[in-house]
């Protein structure tokens, strides 16, 4: 509102003052002339007085509303705009047979899936994808904020569906391909594996240099204990019946390789010897790679002068209607 324009309110104030002074000086025997019949009504007739006082008050209201409209009243709408600079994250998960070992509860793969789900649920403003690898690498989920789909893909991860082996370089390269065209300023790859790179066309060190060129930081997590662990294996007889056996295998984890992979890209390497450690490692990464959130106070001014102007127009139309029908008059001797 522009207060300097409120001086227009002096018009209805003067009108009110005029009405009060005239009423005080009015002759009780004054008459009102009407145009259509030139009839003279005595001023003491109650109905006539009320009608013309109503017209006068409506006219004052009309000028008051016009003054308010000229003053340009405004309504201010305020809100807070949330601005986020998210992180694009690609999980690269080892699904080789050794991930079925039970040194993590209930198994390495189940523990990895559980902590990935927990991590996803704490990152609502980020895009997250999932790549799996064994002797080869495939995409399970592109970068997405559709976490229902992503979590269903995490749950759908199974062992022994890819070629045998541990192609860490291929897994990293596949993760890089998902992040390469990202417009995010923060891109990270989280590698979870329990083995050493033993197959694949791409060397993990070469893949790490490529990640650095693309501005991608790699966090490597080695899963499993360093001693021999029990792993279920499956055998089939000539009739196709499946039999589960238990065997002991040594740990093939290569901590030095994982440290190199992460160091090249400016990331960190971790060793998760049990389920609790794996969960704490993901929490640590979560705290290191925070999504930037800014709350910007916003406001908008909306002019509402049309409201009093519209009401004033309706009042004017009503007053004209009264004056041009039964209560038309040429002069007023008193009210």
Buried (B, 14 or more C-beta within 10 A) or exposed (E): EEEEBEEBBEBBEEBBEEBEEEEEEEEEEEBBBBEEEEEEBEBEEEEBBEBBEBBBBBBBBBBBBBBBBBBEBEEEEEEEEEEEEBBBBBBBBBBBBBBBBBBBEEBBBBBBBBBBBEBBEEBEEBBBBBBBBBBBBBBBBBBBEEBEEBBEBBEEBEBEEBEEBBBBBBBBBBBBBBBBEBEBEBBBBBBBBBBBBBBBEBBBBEBBEBBBEBBBBBBBBBBBBEEEBEBBEEEEEEEEEEEEEEEEEEBBBBBEBBBBBBBBBEBBBBBBBBBEBBBBBBBEBBEEBEBEEEEEEEEEEEEBBEBBBEBBBEBBEBBEEBBEEEBEBEEBBBB
